[in-house]
Amino acid sequence: MFKVEVVRAGELGNASFVVSDPERGVGLVIDPIRDIERYLTIAHGQDVRLTHALDTHLHNDYVSGRGELAAEVGAKVDELVAGDDLPLGSVTIRALHTPGHTPDHKSYLLLDGGRPRVLFSGGAVMLGAIARTDLFGPHLAVHLALEALTTLQVRLRGLPDDVGVYPTHGGGSFCGTGGRSGFATTLGVERESNPFFQTTEVMPFLARALNQPRYPTYYRDMAAINRGGAPLIGITLPALARLTPDEVARMMDEGAAVVDVRVGREYDGAHIPGSYNIGIDGPVSAWVGWLIARGRPIVLAGASEVEHRKAQRQLLRIGFDTIAGELGGGMDAWSSSGRELTSFETVDVEDLAHWVLSAEPMTVVDVRDEHEWTEGHVPGAVHIYVPDVPARADEIPRDAPVAVHCASGYRAGIAASVLEQAGLHRIIHVHGEYSDWDRLHLAESRP
């Protein structure tokens, strides 16, 4: 009897899968991430040997762990051609050509006694969505969207409704939006409820498929890293060096980025001037990969050793290997060394509402994405999406307070720290749900 274990990478919005036949003592991993401990733990618990590591597609959002599995357990990483069958104990894994998300995208169909049972769909089918088709450039986006339509309506047409579907991309992944959370569904459920299955006419399908938000900057070189193979990190994460305030200050002078991974309210209270606030309560890797150039030395600061290790793991998953270490002793050590700490004002949405209605001079900066902005925004707000803040900070007046908000406060914290780097001083970090504007009966401004 086969088993499927879902291994999630929450900050990426992704999952990978350990597929095994415990009775025969064999298993494989589909779409592994770079840190492979969990796969080995699952294999050990089931007393199976991992014989293969398969990718559904060339990943743009993380470093594939196939090389790590090959090095540590001898898993084979041979590419399966569409139509190839790979025996795995009592079941068979068949490669299907399912382009759309990428030109050479494959899905893997698990056959049990010749009967289709499970489809590992990568980005070809997500819960309520498909993965985006524009990662290879605008010149291929329409072509790949048409391939995605053909995949849904033709290439998968012969599979029965009761086939289970395990997608790699889920809610929170920048590789696809608009879907439901989770990593398990069936073809029947998706055929009945997924708007991409329901949209069969070409132009409406293209309009839906190509209406995607922007994706992080680091995606642009991730495919090349996966083609060439990233350096191996082994089973255990590299140790984090404990750095003194003097060492961190010197590194900052030489161009290092300090990433403070505390939650926003803690960062607001006291932080190192010029640091980034990218909290561990959100996707650290996505925002570091969007705002900090690959190869720039990174120092983790502000949080506990456990939280720094979590951030390190996330960064290694996207190939950001230039982590110089962590600031030992945190903000107390920095302050004790005689160096300055700065702070932000912290307010809630209700406070912002009162301030806006008072008509006192203030710039409200909305750092949500374009889709969110068009759905409604604070009257008089300036829209600057977080990744654009470094280039557009000079547009914000310096002679009045600047209140920064997003949908919850997380991205606002990132943007506030970047605005401070740009020379703004009186920065107000707004916390709370944007939906509180409705609760407060405040009219939204819509274009």
Backbone hydrogen bonds in HBPLUS format (Angstrom, degrees):
<---DONOR---> <-ACCEPTOR-->    atom                        ^
c    i                          cat <-CA-CA->   ^        H-A-AA   ^      H-
h    n   atom  resd res      DA  || num        DHA   H-A  angle D-A-AA Bond
n    s   type  num  typ     dist DA aas  dist angle  dist       angle   num
A0003-LYS N   A0020-SER O   2.82 MM  17  5.25 146.7  1.93 146.6 153.8     1
A0020-SER N   A0003-LYS O   2.98 MM  17  5.25 160.6  2.01 146.5 151.2     2
A0005-GLU N   A0018-VAL O   2.89 MM  13  5.05 161.4  1.93 143.9 150.2     3
A0018-VAL N   A0005-GLU O   2.93 MM  13  5.05 161.9  1.97 146.3 151.5     4
A0007-VAL N   A0016-SER O   2.81 MM   9  5.16 172.1  1.82 156.2 154.6     5
A0016-SER N   A0007-VAL O   2.80 MM   9  5.16 156.0  1.86 145.2 153.2     6
A0009-ALA N   A0014-ASN O   2.94 MM   5  5.33 171.2  1.95 143.1 141.8     7
A0012-LEU N   A0009-ALA O   3.00 MM   3  5.61 141.4  2.15 116.9 127.4     8
A0013-GLY N   A0009-ALA O   3.15 MM   4  6.26 124.1  2.48 141.1 155.3     9
A0014-ASN N   A0009-ALA O   3.34 MM   5  5.33 165.1  2.36 140.6 137.6    10
A0013-GLY N   A0010-GLY O   3.06 MM   3  4.96 140.7  2.22  96.3 108.1    11
A0170-GLY N   A0013-GLY O   2.72 MM 157  5.24 149.7  1.81 175.1 172.2    12
A0015-ALA N   A0168-THR O   2.82 MM 153  4.93 136.0  2.01 137.1 148.3    13
A0017-PHE N   A0030-ILE O   3.12 MM  13  5.17 160.1  2.17 141.8 147.8    14
A0030-ILE N   A0017-PHE O   2.84 MM  13  5.17 158.0  1.89 148.1 155.6    15
A0019-VAL N   A0028-LEU O   2.87 MM   9  5.41 157.5  1.92 156.8 163.3    16
A0028-LEU N   A0019-VAL O   2.80 MM   9  5.41 149.8  1.89 153.0 163.4    17
A0021-ASP N   A0026-VAL O   2.85 MM   5  5.60 164.9  1.87 167.1 168.1    18
A0024-ARG N   A0021-ASP O   3.03 MM   3  5.52 133.2  2.26 112.4 124.0    19
A0025-GLY N   A0021-ASP O   2.89 MM   4  6.04 120.3  2.25 142.1 158.4    20
A0026-VAL N   A0021-ASP O   3.41 MM   5  5.60 158.8  2.46 134.8 134.9    21
A0049-ARG N   A0025-GLY O   2.93 MM  24  6.06 159.3  1.98 125.5 127.0    22
A0027-GLY N   A0049-ARG O   2.90 MM  22  5.87 137.6  2.08 151.4 142.4    23
A0051-THR N   A0027-GLY O   2.77 MM  24  6.06 151.8  1.85 173.7 168.4    24
A0029-VAL N   A0052-HIS O   3.14 MM  23  6.59 153.3  2.21 143.9 150.0    25
A0054-LEU N   A0029-VAL O   2.87 MM  25  6.27 163.5  1.89 162.8 168.2    26
A0031-ASP N   A0054-LEU O   2.64 MM  23  5.97 164.0  1.67 161.3 167.3    27
A0065-GLY N   A0032-PRO O   2.85 MM  33  4.80 157.1  1.91 119.1 118.1    28
A0039-TYR N   A0036-ILE O   3.11 MM   3  5.50 124.7  2.43 108.7 122.0    29
A0040-LEU N   A0036-ILE O   3.27 MM   4  6.59 161.5  2.31 158.1 163.2    30
A0041-THR N   A0037-GLU O   2.87 MM   4  6.16 151.6  1.95 152.5 161.5    31
A0042-ILE N   A0038-ARG O   2.99 MM   4  6.16 161.7  2.02 146.8 151.0    32
A0043-ALA N   A0039-TYR O   2.94 MM   4  6.15 164.6  1.97 149.7 154.2    33
A0044-HIS N   A0040-LEU O   2.87 MM   4  6.00 158.0  1.92 144.9 151.1    34
A0045-GLY N   A0041-THR O   2.93 MM   4  6.12 158.2  1.98 147.0 153.1    35
A0046-GLN N   A0042-ILE O   3.02 MM   4  6.26 140.8  2.18 146.3 156.6    36
A0047-ASP N   A0043-ALA O   2.86 MM   4  5.80 111.2  2.34 136.0 153.4    37
A0048-VAL N   A0043-ALA O   2.94 MM   5  5.10 166.2  1.96 143.5 147.8    38
A0047-ASP N   A0044-HIS O   3.12 MM   3  4.84 147.3  2.23  94.7 104.6    39
A0076-LYS N   A0051-THR O   2.80 MM  25  6.10 169.5  1.81 136.7 133.0    40
A0053-ALA N   A0076-LYS O   2.94 MM  23  6.15 152.0  2.02 163.4 158.7    41
A0106-LYS N   A0056-THR O   2.76 MM  50  4.87 170.4  1.76 156.2 158.6    42
A0063-VAL N   A0317-ARG O   2.72 MM 254  5.62 171.9  1.73 165.9 166.9    43
A0069-LEU N   A0065-GLY O   3.06 MM   4  6.35 161.6  2.10 156.2 160.5    44
A0070-ALA N   A0066-ARG O   2.92 MM   4  6.15 153.4  1.99 150.0 157.8    45
A0071-ALA N   A0067-GLY O   2.98 MM   4  6.15 155.8  2.04 145.0 151.2    46
A0072-GLU N   A0068-GLU O   2.92 MM   4  6.07 156.6  1.97 150.6 156.9    47
A0073-VAL N   A0069-LEU O   2.98 MM   4  5.64 162.6  2.02 140.2 146.0    48
A0075-ALA N   A0069-LEU O   3.36 MM   6  5.63 161.4  2.39 122.1 117.5    49
A0074-GLY N   A0070-ALA O   3.04 MM   4  4.35 129.9  2.30 112.4 119.2    50
A0084-ASP N   A0081-VAL O   2.78 MM   3  5.48 160.9  1.82 151.6 154.0    51
A0083-GLY N   A0095-ALA O   2.71 MM  12  5.37 169.6  1.72 145.4 147.5    52
A0095-ALA N   A0084-ASP O   3.03 MM  11  5.60 158.8  2.08 157.5 164.1    53
A0086-LEU N   A0093-ILE O   2.71 MM   7  4.96 152.6  1.79 143.6 153.3    54
A0093-ILE N   A0086-LEU O   2.83 MM   7  4.96 165.4  1.86 138.2 143.3    55
A0088-LEU N   A0091-VAL O   2.82 MM   3  5.30 168.5  1.84 154.5 150.5    56
A0091-VAL N   A0088-LEU O   3.06 MM   3  5.30 163.7  2.09 130.9 129.2    57
A0092-THR N   A0111-LEU O   2.97 MM  19  5.09 158.9  2.01 148.0 153.7    58
A0111-LEU N   A0092-THR O   2.79 MM  19  5.09 168.7  1.80 156.3 160.2    59
A0094-ARG N   A0109-LEU O   2.84 MM  15  5.05 166.1  1.86 143.7 148.5    60
A0109-LEU N   A0094-ARG O   2.80 MM  15  5.05 165.5  1.82 153.1 152.9    61
A0096-LEU N   A0107-SER O   2.80 MM  11  5.17 163.2  1.83 162.5 162.8    62
A0107-SER N   A0096-LEU O   2.98 MM  11  5.17 152.2  2.06 137.9 146.8    63
A0098-THR N   A0105-HIS O   2.95 MM   7  5.42 156.8  2.00 138.4 142.8    64
A0100-GLY N   A0102-THR O   3.13 MM   2  5.21 160.9  2.17 131.0 136.9    65
A0105-HIS N   A0102-THR O   3.47 MM   3  5.19 166.6  2.49 106.3 105.5    66
A0108-TYR N   A0120-PHE O   2.99 MM  12  5.02 159.1  2.04 135.0 140.0    67
A0120-PHE N   A0108-TYR O   2.78 MM  12  5.02 174.2  1.79 150.2 151.9    68
A0110-LEU N   A0118-VAL O   2.69 MM   8  5.05 170.1  1.70 159.1 162.5    69
A0117-ARG N   A0110-LEU O   2.85 MM   7  5.70 169.3  1.86 174.8 172.5    70
A0112-ASP N   A0115-ARG O   2.89 MM   3  5.18 160.1  1.93 146.3 145.3    71
A0115-ARG N   A0112-ASP O   3.15 MM   3  5.18 162.3  2.18 105.5 108.6    72
A0164-GLY N   A0117-ARG O   2.91 MM  47  6.22 159.1  1.95 153.1 146.0    73
A0119-LEU N   A0164-GLY O   2.66 MM  45  6.00 158.6  1.70 156.5 163.0    74
A0166-TYR N   A0119-LEU O   2.86 MM  47  6.22 163.2  1.89 157.9 160.8    75
A0121-SER N   A0166-TYR O   3.16 MM  45  6.03 130.5  2.42 114.4 128.0    76
A0124-ALA N   A0121-SER O   2.80 MM   3  5.40 151.3  1.88 159.0 153.5    77
A0168-THR N   A0122-GLY O   2.93 MM  46  4.48 144.0  2.06 113.2 123.9    78
A0131-ALA N   A0123-GLY O   2.93 MM   8  4.69 165.4  1.95 152.9 147.9    79
A0126-MET N   A0129-ALA O   2.85 MM   3  4.90 154.9  1.92 147.6 139.9    80
A0129-ALA N   A0126-MET O   3.48 MM   3  4.90 173.2  2.48  97.4  99.1    81
A0180-ARG N   A0127-LEU O   2.62 MM  53  5.23 156.2  1.67 139.8 148.7    82
A0132-ARG N   A0175-CYS O   2.58 MM  43  5.56 165.7  1.60 158.5 163.8    83
A0137-GLY N   A0134-ASP O   3.20 MM   3  5.46 159.2  2.24 113.9 114.9    84
A0140-LEU N   A0137-GLY O   3.14 MM   3  5.74 156.6  2.20 115.4 121.7    85
A0144-LEU N   A0140-LEU O   2.86 MM   4  6.00 167.8  1.87 161.2 164.0    86
A0145-ALA N   A0141-ALA O   2.96 MM   4  6.10 145.0  2.08 138.7 148.8    87
A0146-LEU N   A0142-VAL O   2.94 MM   4  6.24 154.9  2.01 154.2 160.0    88
A0147-GLU N   A0143-HIS O   3.01 MM   4  6.35 145.9  2.13 140.7 151.0    89
A0148-ALA N   A0144-LEU O   2.83 MM   4  6.10 148.8  1.92 143.2 151.8    90
A0149-LEU N   A0145-ALA O   2.98 MM   4  6.31 151.5  2.06 145.1 152.2    91
A0150-THR N   A0146-LEU O   3.03 MM   4  6.31 158.4  2.07 145.2 150.6    92
A0151-THR N   A0147-GLU O   2.81 MM   4  6.09 151.1  1.89 148.0 156.9    93
A0152-LEU N   A0148-ALA O   3.04 MM   4  6.33 162.0  2.07 151.6 154.4    94
A0153-GLN N   A0149-LEU O   2.98 MM   4  6.12 170.5  1.99 155.1 158.0    95
A0154-VAL N   A0150-THR O   2.76 MM   4  5.21 147.9  1.86 140.3 146.9    96
A0155-ARG N   A0150-THR O   3.03 MM   5  6.42 156.6  2.09 143.3 150.7    97
A0156-LEU N   A0151-THR O   3.00 MM   5  6.05 137.4  2.19 158.8 164.3    98
A0157-ARG N   A0154-VAL O   3.14 MM   3  5.00 153.1  2.22 100.4 108.6    99
A0159-LEU N   A0156-LEU O   3.18 MM   3  5.75 165.4  2.20 118.8 123.4   100
A0163-VAL N   A0160-PRO O   3.28 MM   3  5.90 166.1  2.30 118.5 120.5   101
A0188-GLY N   A0161-ASP O   2.83 MM  27  3.95 148.4  1.93 133.1 122.6   102
A0187-LEU N   A0163-VAL O   3.00 MM  24  5.80 153.6  2.08 160.6 169.1   103
A0165-VAL N   A0185-THR O   2.77 MM  20  5.08 164.7  1.79 132.8 131.5   104
A0185-THR N   A0165-VAL O   2.96 MM  20  5.08 147.5  2.07 144.0 151.8   105
A0173-SER N   A0170-GLY O   3.15 MM   3  5.86 156.2  2.21 142.7 143.9   106
A0176-GLY N   A0173-SER O   3.31 MM   3  5.87 168.3  2.33 112.6 115.0   107
A0190-GLU N   A0186-THR O   3.11 MM   4  6.39 165.1  2.13 151.6 155.6   108
A0191-ARG N   A0187-LEU O   2.81 MM   4  5.98 156.9  1.86 152.6 159.2   109
A0192-GLU N   A0188-GLY O   3.11 MM   4  6.27 141.9  2.27 141.4 150.7   110
A0193-SER N   A0189-VAL O   2.95 MM   4  6.05 140.7  2.10 145.8 156.8   111
A0194-ASN N   A0190-GLU O   2.80 MM   4  4.71 152.8  1.87 127.0 135.0   112
A0197-PHE N   A0194-ASN O   3.03 MM   3  5.43 133.1  2.25 111.2 123.0   113
A0198-GLN N   A0194-ASN O   3.04 MM   4  6.30 154.9  2.11 150.1 158.1   114
A0199-THR N   A0195-PRO O   2.88 MM   4  5.88 134.9  2.09 137.5 146.9   115
A0205-PHE N   A0201-GLU O   3.04 MM   4  6.10 152.3  2.12 149.4 158.1   116
A0206-LEU N   A0202-VAL O   2.84 MM   4  6.11 161.5  1.88 160.4 165.6   117
A0207-ALA N   A0203-MET O   2.94 MM   4  6.16 163.4  1.97 154.5 159.0   118
A0208-ARG N   A0204-PRO O   3.02 MM   4  6.21 153.9  2.09 144.0 150.4   119
A0209-ALA N   A0205-PHE O   2.81 MM   4  6.00 170.0  1.82 158.8 161.8   120
A0210-LEU N   A0206-LEU O   2.93 MM   4  5.87 156.8  1.98 151.7 156.3   121
A0211-ASN N   A0208-ARG O   3.39 MM   3  5.42 161.2  2.43 102.2 107.6   122
A0219-TYR N   A0216-PRO O   3.13 MM   3  5.86 159.7  2.18 119.0 124.7   123
A0220-ARG N   A0217-THR O   3.06 MM   3  6.01 160.5  2.10 128.8 132.1   124
A0218-TYR N   A0289-GLY O   3.16 MM  71  5.03 127.2  2.46 120.8 134.0   125
A0221-ASP N   A0218-TYR O   3.38 MM   3  6.09 151.0  2.47 116.8 121.3   126
A0222-MET N   A0219-TYR O   3.26 MM   3  5.15 148.0  2.37  98.1 107.4   127
A0225-ILE N   A0221-ASP O   3.18 MM   4  6.49 151.6  2.26 143.9 151.6   128
A0226-ASN N   A0222-MET O   2.97 MM   4  6.29 157.8  2.02 153.5 159.0   129
A0227-ARG N   A0223-ALA O   2.86 MM   4  6.15 146.3  1.97 146.7 156.9   130
A0228-GLY N   A0224-ALA O   2.98 MM   4  6.18 160.6  2.02 148.5 152.9   131
A0229-GLY N   A0225-ILE O   2.75 MM   4  5.72 139.7  1.91 144.3 156.2   132
A0326-GLU N   A0241-ALA O   2.77 MM  85  6.13 160.5  1.81 170.2 175.3   133
A0243-LEU N   A0326-GLU O   2.73 MM  83  5.79 176.4  1.73 168.6 168.7   134
A0328-GLY N   A0243-LEU O   2.88 MM  85  5.44 164.6  1.90 145.8 151.0   135
A0248-VAL N   A0244-THR O   2.95 MM   4  6.28 161.7  1.98 158.1 163.4   136
A0249-ALA N   A0245-PRO O   2.85 MM   4  5.98 166.0  1.87 153.1 156.9   137
A0250-ARG N   A0246-ASP O   3.00 MM   4  6.18 158.6  2.05 145.6 151.5   138
A0251-MET N   A0247-GLU O   2.95 MM   4  6.17 159.6  1.99 147.5 153.4   139
A0252-MET N   A0248-VAL O   2.86 MM   4  6.13 155.6  1.92 152.8 159.5   140
A0253-ASP N   A0249-ALA O   3.02 MM   4  6.30 156.7  2.07 146.8 152.8   141
A0254-GLU N   A0250-ARG O   3.04 MM   4  6.33 134.9  2.25 140.2 152.9   142
A0254-GLU N   A0251-MET O   3.03 MM   3  4.95 126.8  2.33  92.2 106.8   143
A0256-ALA N   A0251-MET O   2.83 MM   5  5.23 168.5  1.84 140.4 136.9   144
A0255-GLY N   A0252-MET O   3.00 MM   3  5.05 162.3  2.03 105.2 110.2   145
A0257-ALA N   A0297-PRO O   2.84 MM  40  6.24 165.2  1.86 159.5 159.0   146
A0299-VAL N   A0257-ALA O   2.86 MM  42  6.19 159.4  1.90 153.9 157.2   147
A0276-TYR N   A0258-VAL O   2.82 MM  18  6.17 167.0  1.83 164.8 168.8   148
A0259-VAL N   A0299-VAL O   2.78 MM  40  6.06 163.4  1.81 163.8 169.5   149
A0301-ALA N   A0259-VAL O   3.01 MM  42  6.01 148.6  2.11 142.6 139.4   150
A0260-ASP N   A0276-TYR O   2.75 MM  16  5.84 161.2  1.78 169.5 172.5   151
A0278-ILE N   A0260-ASP O   3.09 MM  18  6.18 143.8  2.22 142.6 153.4   152
A0261-VAL N   A0301-ALA O   3.19 MM  40  6.54 143.4  2.33 171.5 171.2   153
A0280-ILE N   A0261-VAL O   2.84 MM  19  5.07 154.0  1.91 136.6 129.6   154
A0266-GLU N   A0263-VAL O   3.12 MM   3  5.70 125.8  2.43 114.5 127.2   155
A0267-TYR N   A0263-VAL O   3.14 MM   4  6.41 161.4  2.18 153.9 159.7   156
A0268-ASP N   A0264-GLY O   2.80 MM   4  5.99 158.2  1.84 155.2 161.8   157
A0269-GLY N   A0265-ARG O   3.34 MM   4  6.48 144.9  2.47 135.8 142.5   158
A0344-PHE N   A0268-ASP O   2.86 MM  76  4.72 154.5  1.92 129.0 137.0   159
A0271-HIS N   A0342-THR O   2.83 MM  71  5.43 146.1  1.94 149.0 159.7   160
A0342-THR N   A0271-HIS O   2.87 MM  71  5.43 162.6  1.90 155.9 157.9   161
A0275-SER N   A0272-ILE O   3.09 MM   3  5.65 153.3  2.17 143.5 141.3   162
A0282-GLY N   A0279-GLY O   3.16 MM   3  5.83 152.3  2.24 119.1 120.9   163
A0284-VAL N   A0282-GLY O   2.98 MM   2  5.88 118.1  2.37 115.4  99.1   164
A0287-TRP N   A0283-PRO O   3.45 MM   4  6.77 166.0  2.47 158.1 160.2   165
A0288-VAL N   A0284-VAL O   2.93 MM   4  6.08 162.2  1.96 162.0 167.8   166
A0289-GLY N   A0285-SER O   2.83 MM   4  5.78 159.5  1.87 145.3 152.1   167
A0290-TRP N   A0286-ALA O   3.00 MM   4  6.12 117.4  2.40 128.2 143.8   168
A0291-LEU N   A0287-TRP O   3.04 MM   4  6.07 148.9  2.14 142.9 149.0   169
A0292-ILE N   A0288-VAL O   2.85 MM   4  5.36 159.8  1.89 151.1 154.1   170
A0296-ARG N   A0293-ALA O   3.15 MM   3  5.77 165.5  2.17 136.7 138.5   171
A0298-ILE N   A0322-THR O   2.91 MM  24  6.19 147.7  2.01 156.3 161.1   172
A0324-ALA N   A0298-ILE O   2.74 MM  26  5.67 142.3  1.88 144.6 157.5   173
A0300-LEU N   A0325-GLY O   2.97 MM  25  6.34 164.9  1.99 155.9 156.3   174
A0327-LEU N   A0300-LEU O   2.92 MM  27  6.39 150.4  2.01 162.1 171.8   175
A0308-HIS N   A0304-SER O   2.88 MM   4  6.19 153.8  1.95 151.4 159.5   176
A0309-ARG N   A0305-GLU O   2.89 MM   4  6.12 152.7  1.96 147.1 154.5   177
A0310-LYS N   A0306-VAL O   3.00 MM   4  6.30 147.6  2.11 141.9 151.0   178
A0311-ALA N   A0307-GLU O   2.99 MM   4  6.27 157.7  2.04 146.2 151.6   179
A0312-GLN N   A0308-HIS O   2.82 MM   4  6.06 156.2  1.87 147.7 154.9   180
A0313-ARG N   A0309-ARG O   2.94 MM   4  6.14 158.2  1.98 146.4 151.4   181
A0314-GLN N   A0310-LYS O   3.10 MM   4  6.41 159.0  2.14 147.6 152.7   182
A0315-LEU N   A0311-ALA O   2.97 MM   4  6.25 160.7  2.01 153.5 158.5   183
A0316-LEU N   A0312-GLN O   2.91 MM   4  6.14 159.3  1.95 156.0 161.4   184
A0317-ARG N   A0313-ARG O   3.09 MM   4  6.29 143.0  2.23 142.6 152.3   185
A0317-ARG N   A0314-GLN O   3.18 MM   3  5.19 124.9  2.50  92.9 106.9   186
A0318-ILE N   A0315-LEU O   3.13 MM   3  5.45 144.5  2.26 103.7 113.3   187
A0320-PHE N   A0315-LEU O   2.94 MM   5  5.13 161.4  1.97 150.4 144.2   188
A0319-GLY N   A0316-LEU O   3.07 MM   3  4.89 164.3  2.10 103.5 106.8   189
A0333-ALA N   A0329-GLY O   3.30 MM   4  4.85 158.4  2.34 113.9 115.8   190
A0334-TRP N   A0330-GLY O   3.18 MM   4  6.53 157.9  2.23 147.7 154.3   191
A0335-SER N   A0331-MET O   2.90 MM   4  6.04 165.3  1.92 150.0 153.6   192
A0336-SER N   A0332-ASP O   2.85 MM   4  5.97 159.8  1.89 148.5 154.8   193
A0337-SER N   A0333-ALA O   3.08 MM   4  6.20 130.9  2.33 138.5 149.5   194
A0337-SER N   A0334-TRP O   3.26 MM   3  5.30 137.1  2.46  94.4 106.0   195
A0339-ARG N   A0334-TRP O   3.43 MM   5  5.98 154.6  2.50 157.3 154.0   196
A0338-GLY N   A0335-SER O   2.93 MM   3  5.40 158.2  1.98 116.2 120.4   197
A0345-GLU N   A0427-ILE O   3.19 MM  82  6.46 158.8  2.24 160.7 159.7   198
A0429-HIS N   A0345-GLU O   2.79 MM  84  6.06 166.1  1.81 167.3 162.5   199
A0347-VAL N   A0429-HIS O   3.10 MM  82  6.31 166.8  2.12 150.1 152.2   200
A0431-HIS N   A0347-VAL O   2.83 MM  84  6.17 165.3  1.85 156.8 160.9   201
A0351-ASP N   A0348-ASP O   3.03 MM   3  5.28 119.9  2.41 101.8 116.2   202
A0352-LEU N   A0348-ASP O   3.09 MM   4  6.50 156.3  2.15 151.6 158.5   203
A0353-ALA N   A0349-VAL O   2.90 MM   4  6.21 155.1  1.96 151.3 158.3   204
A0354-HIS N   A0350-GLU O   3.05 MM   4  6.38 158.4  2.10 148.8 153.4   205
A0355-TRP N   A0351-ASP O   3.00 MM   4  6.25 152.8  2.08 146.0 154.0   206
A0356-VAL N   A0352-LEU O   2.84 MM   4  6.14 161.6  1.87 157.3 161.6   207
A0357-LEU N   A0353-ALA O   3.00 MM   4  6.21 166.5  2.02 152.3 155.7   208
A0358-SER N   A0354-HIS O   3.02 MM   4  6.14 127.4  2.30 136.0 149.2   209
A0358-SER N   A0355-TRP O   3.14 MM   3  5.10 134.9  2.36  93.9 106.6   210
A0359-ALA N   A0356-VAL O   3.18 MM   3  5.60 157.2  2.23 110.1 116.8   211
A0363-THR N   A0401-PRO O   2.96 MM  38  6.35 168.3  1.97 160.2 163.0   212
A0403-ALA N   A0363-THR O   2.84 MM  40  6.19 156.2  1.90 156.2 164.2   213
A0382-VAL N   A0364-VAL O   2.75 MM  18  6.10 166.8  1.77 165.0 167.7   214
A0365-VAL N   A0403-ALA O   2.78 MM  38  6.08 168.4  1.79 163.2 166.6   215
A0405-HIS N   A0365-VAL O   2.99 MM  40  6.40 163.7  2.02 165.6 168.3   216
A0366-ASP N   A0382-VAL O   2.81 MM  16  5.99 162.8  1.84 156.5 162.5   217
A0384-ILE N   A0366-ASP O   3.05 MM  18  6.16 156.9  2.10 146.5 153.8   218
A0367-VAL N   A0405-HIS O   3.02 MM  38  6.33 168.5  2.04 168.5 171.5   219
A0373-TRP N   A0369-ASP O   3.01 MM   4  6.26 162.4  2.04 155.3 160.9   220
A0374-THR N   A0370-GLU O   3.05 MM   4  6.22 163.6  2.08 151.8 154.6   221
A0375-GLU N   A0372-GLU O   3.14 MM   3  5.28 137.9  2.32  99.7 111.6   222
A0376-GLY N   A0373-TRP O   3.07 MM   3  5.54 159.5  2.11 112.8 119.3   223
A0377-HIS N   A0445-SER O   3.09 MM  68  5.32 143.2  2.23 133.6 144.7   224
A0445-SER N   A0377-HIS O   3.04 MM  68  5.32 162.1  2.07 151.7 155.8   225
A0381-ALA N   A0378-VAL O   3.05 MM   3  5.48 161.3  2.09 140.8 139.3   226
A0388-ASP N   A0385-TYR O   2.74 MM   3  5.45 148.0  1.84 129.4 139.6   227
A0389-VAL N   A0386-VAL O   3.08 MM   3  5.40 163.6  2.10 115.6 120.9   228
A0392-ARG N   A0388-ASP O   3.03 MM   4  6.11 139.2  2.20 151.6 164.1   229
A0392-ARG N   A0389-VAL O   3.19 MM   3  5.13 130.0  2.45  97.3 110.7   230
A0393-ALA N   A0389-VAL O   2.93 MM   4  5.41 118.8  2.31 157.2 158.5   231
A0395-GLU N   A0392-ARG O   2.97 MM   3  5.63 163.2  2.00 120.4 125.9   232
A0396-ILE N   A0393-ALA O   3.14 MM   3  5.76 167.6  2.16 119.4 123.3   233
A0402-VAL N   A0426-ARG O   3.06 MM  24  6.40 158.2  2.11 161.5 168.4   234
A0428-ILE N   A0402-VAL O   2.75 MM  26  5.91 164.9  1.78 159.1 157.0   235
A0404-VAL N   A0428-ILE O   2.86 MM  24  6.16 165.3  1.88 178.9 175.9   236
A0430-VAL N   A0404-VAL O   2.99 MM  26  5.84 165.2  2.02 163.9 162.9   237
A0434-TYR N   A0407-ALA O   2.92 MM  27  4.79 144.1  2.05 128.3 128.3   238
A0432-GLY N   A0408-SER O   3.01 MM  24  4.85 142.5  2.16 139.4 128.2   239
A0413-GLY N   A0409-GLY O   3.12 MM   4  6.22 143.0  2.26 138.2 145.4   240
A0413-GLY N   A0410-TYR O   3.15 MM   3  5.35 127.7  2.43  99.1 111.5   241
A0414-ILE N   A0410-TYR O   3.38 MM   4  6.84 150.6  2.48 142.9 150.0   242
A0415-ALA N   A0411-ARG O   2.94 MM   4  6.24 169.7  1.95 155.9 157.8   243
A0416-ALA N   A0412-ALA O   2.81 MM   4  5.93 155.7  1.86 147.1 154.2   244
A0417-SER N   A0413-GLY O   3.16 MM   4  6.34 157.4  2.22 143.5 148.3   245
A0418-VAL N   A0414-ILE O   3.13 MM   4  6.48 148.6  2.23 146.5 155.6   246
A0419-LEU N   A0415-ALA O   2.85 MM   4  6.12 154.3  1.92 153.6 161.0   247
A0420-GLU N   A0416-ALA O   3.01 MM   4  6.29 150.1  2.11 145.4 153.1   248
A0421-GLN N   A0417-SER O   3.21 MM   4  6.48 150.3  2.30 136.7 144.0   249
A0422-ALA N   A0418-VAL O   3.10 MM   4  6.43 135.5  2.31 138.0 150.0   250
A0422-ALA N   A0419-LEU O   3.03 MM   3  4.94 126.1  2.33  91.8 106.5   251
A0424-LEU N   A0419-LEU O   3.21 MM   5  5.80 164.6  2.24 150.4 145.6   252
A0423-GLY N   A0420-GLU O   3.02 MM   3  5.24 163.0  2.05 108.8 113.7   253
A0427-ILE N   A0425-HIS O   3.08 MM   2  5.81 117.3  2.49 111.6  94.9   254
A0436-ASP N   A0433-GLU O   2.98 MM   3  5.56 162.3  2.01 113.2 119.0   255
A0437-TRP N   A0434-TYR O   3.00 MM   3  5.98 170.7  2.01 126.5 129.2   256
A0438-ASP N   A0435-SER O   2.95 MM   3  5.48 133.0  2.18 110.9 121.5   257
A0439-ARG N   A0435-SER O   3.32 MM   4  6.79 155.8  2.38 142.2 148.9   258
A0440-LEU N   A0436-ASP O   2.89 MM   4  6.08 144.7  2.02 146.0 154.4   259
A0442-LEU N   A0437-TRP O   2.92 MM   5  5.34 169.5  1.93 164.7 162.3   260
A0441-HIS N   A0438-ASP O   2.85 MM   3  4.91 158.5  1.89 107.3 113.3   261
